[in-house]
Amino acid sequence: MKIKKIGHCCLTIEINGHKIMTDPGSFSVAQKNESGVSLILYTHEHQDHYHLETLKEVLKNNPNTKIITNTAVGKLLTEAGIDFIKLEDGESFDFNGIKIKGFGNLHAEIYNTYGRVQNTGYMIDGLCFPGDAFENPNTSVDILALPITGPWMRIKDAVDYAKNLKPRIVFPVHDAHIQDWASFIWSGPENFLKEAGIKFKKLELGKEEDI
């Protein structure tokens, strides 16, 4: 599996020659330069994950890509005249031999009902991409894309989530708003997870890496 972090929660994941993109939102821009994308996954409708104008830019280079998402994002896509495949909690989809499974249904709480939209995490073969929630996919996790900071979470939540899932390796996402000098935000989880035998790897933006 080859993974390239575009920014925030936008990744490209290459498996068996097929490239999957996750959450091309408004907090990153380099996704518009990507080509060869076969599939786009959207976890939820917040603009740092789903942004219509950004999607239109991606589709210019990838006009035949398929989109997988939940009912809430699907409603927005339908309004924009864009087709999608619905995949939600407990549902599975086989994409050219790559098994994609949806899990979870709600964004983590920010405050009461504010921002509490539908959120669907996805297992992409052995990679867990949870979106903005710490739901358990109830399956074996090899690689975890770990949200590291945001208005809906604490570092403790991230560390405990990773410890509970016990992946081989984690890498941070949901981090576009962190300044480079704030290295303690990454070094804390790295040290805590190392004690639990879990490798923490910060990906270099724009670099495709074997994981």
C-alpha positions in Angstrom: 0.0 0.0 0.0 1.4 3.4 -1.0 0.0 6.5 0.7 0.5 10.1 -0.1 -0.7 12.8 2.2 -2.0 15.8 0.3 -3.0 17.8 3.4 -5.3 17.6 6.4 -7.4 14.5 5.7 -6.8 14.4 2.0 -4.8 11.3 1.0 -4.2 9.2 -2.0 -4.0 5.5 -1.3 -2.6 3.2 -4.0 -3.5 -0.5 -3.8 -2.9 -2.9 -6.7 -2.5 -0.1 -9.2 -5.8 1.7 -8.1 -5.6 5.1 -6.6 -8.2 6.1 -3.9 -8.5 9.7 -2.7 -10.0 10.6 0.7 -11.8 13.8 1.8 -10.5 16.4 -0.7 -11.7 19.5 1.2 -10.9 23.2 1.5 -7.9 22.8 3.8 -5.6 21.5 1.1 -5.1 22.5 -2.6 -2.6 20.1 -4.2 -5.4 17.5 -4.8 -6.4 19.4 -7.9 -3.1 18.3 -9.5 -3.7 14.6 -8.9 -4.5 12.3 -11.8 -5.3 8.6 -12.1 -7.7 8.7 -9.2 -10.2 5.9 -9.5 -12.2 6.5 -6.4 -13.0 9.3 -4.0 -14.3 8.7 -0.4 -16.1 11.3 1.6 -16.6 10.8 5.4 -18.8 13.9 6.0 -19.9 17.3 4.8 -17.8 19.7 6.8 -15.8 21.9 4.4 -12.4 20.7 5.5 -13.5 17.3 4.2 -16.1 18.0 1.5 -15.9 21.1 -0.6 -17.8 21.2 -3.9 -15.5 23.6 -5.7 -12.5 21.5 -4.7 -14.2 18.4 -6.0 -14.9 20.0 -9.3 -11.2 20.8 -9.6 -10.3 17.2 -8.9 -12.9 15.9 -11.4 -11.3 18.0 -14.2 -8.3 15.6 -14.1 -10.3 12.6 -13.1 -13.6 12.7 -15.0 -14.3 9.0 -14.7 -13.7 8.6 -10.9 -16.4 7.1 -8.8 -17.4 8.7 -5.5 -18.4 6.8 -2.3 -20.1 8.5 0.6 -23.0 8.5 2.9 -26.6 9.8 2.6 -25.8 13.3 3.9 -23.0 14.1 1.6 -24.8 12.2 -1.2 -27.7 14.7 -0.9 -25.2 17.6 -1.6 -23.8 15.7 -4.5 -27.2 15.0 -6.0 -28.0 18.7 -5.7 -24.8 19.4 -7.7 -25.7 16.8 -10.3 -22.9 14.5 -9.3 -23.4 10.7 -9.1 -22.3 8.7 -6.1 -22.4 5.3 -4.5 -23.9 5.1 -1.0 -21.8 3.3 1.6 -22.6 3.6 5.3 -22.2 1.8 8.6 -22.1 -2.0 8.2 -22.1 -1.9 4.4 -19.3 -3.1 2.2 -18.2 -2.5 -1.4 -15.7 -4.4 -3.5 -13.7 -2.1 -5.7 -11.6 -4.1 -8.1 -10.6 -6.5 -5.3 -10.2 -3.8 -2.7 -12.7 -4.2 0.2 -14.2 -1.0 1.5 -16.4 -1.1 4.6 -18.3 1.7 6.2 -18.5 2.1 10.0 -20.0 4.6 12.4 -22.7 7.2 11.7 -22.1 10.4 13.7 -19.5 13.1 13.9 -17.9 13.3 17.4 -19.5 15.9 19.6 -18.2 19.5 19.5 -20.8 21.0 21.7 -24.4 19.6 22.0 -25.7 19.3 18.4 -23.4 21.8 16.8 -21.7 20.3 13.8 -23.2 16.8 14.7 -23.5 15.6 11.1 -23.5 12.1 9.7 -19.9 10.8 9.6 -19.0 7.5 8.1 -15.6 6.0 8.6 -14.1 3.6 6.1 -11.9 0.5 6.2 -9.9 0.3 3.0 -8.5 -3.2 3.1 -6.3 -2.9 6.3 -6.3 0.9 6.5 -8.7 2.6 9.0 -9.9 6.1 8.0 -12.4 7.2 10.6 -13.2 10.7 9.6 -14.1 12.9 12.6 -15.0 10.3 15.1 -13.4 7.6 17.1 -15.7 4.7 16.2 -14.4 1.2 16.4 -14.6 -0.6 13.0 -14.7 -3.9 14.8 -12.2 -5.5 12.5 -8.4 -5.9 12.4 -6.6 -2.6 11.7 -3.1 -2.7 10.2 -2.7 1.1 9.4 -4.6 3.9 11.2 -5.0 7.4 9.8 -5.3 9.1 13.2 -7.0 12.5 13.8 -4.5 14.4 15.9 -6.3 17.6 16.8 -9.6 19.4 16.4 -12.5 21.1 18.2 -14.1 17.7 18.8 -11.2 15.9 20.5 -8.3 15.7 23.0 -4.9 14.2 22.4 -5.9 11.6 25.1 -8.8 10.6 22.9 -6.5 10.0 19.9 -4.0 8.0 21.9 -6.6 5.8 23.6 -8.3 5.2 20.2 -5.0 4.0 18.7 -4.3 1.8 21.7 -7.7 0.3 21.5 -7.4 -0.6 17.8 -3.8 -1.8 18.1 -2.6 -1.1 14.5 0.9 -1.8 13.4 1.4 1.8 12.5 -0.4 5.2 12.7 0.1 8.4 10.9 -1.5 11.8 11.8 -4.3 13.5 9.9 -6.7 16.3 10.7 -3.8 18.6 11.4 -3.8 21.4 8.8 -4.3 24.1 11.4 -1.2 23.0 13.4 1.9 25.3 13.1 5.1 23.4 12.4 6.7 24.7 15.6 4.0 23.0 17.6 5.9 19.7 17.5 4.7 18.7 20.9 1.3 17.9 19.4 2.9 15.0 17.4 5.7 14.0 19.8 3.3 13.3 22.7 1.3 10.7 20.9 4.4 9.3 19.3 6.0 8.6 22.6 2.8 7.3 24.2 2.1 4.9 21.3 5.7 3.7 21.2 5.3 2.4 24.7 2.3 0.4 23.5 4.4 -1.1 20.6 2.6 1.1 17.9 4.7 2.9 15.4 3.9 6.6 14.8 5.0 8.1 11.4 4.4 11.7 10.4 4.1 11.7 6.6 5.8 14.3 4.5 3.3 16.3 2.4 3.2 15.3 -1.3 5.6 12.3 -0.9 4.3 8.9 -1.7 5.4 6.4 0.9 5.1 2.6 1.3 3.4 1.8 4.6 
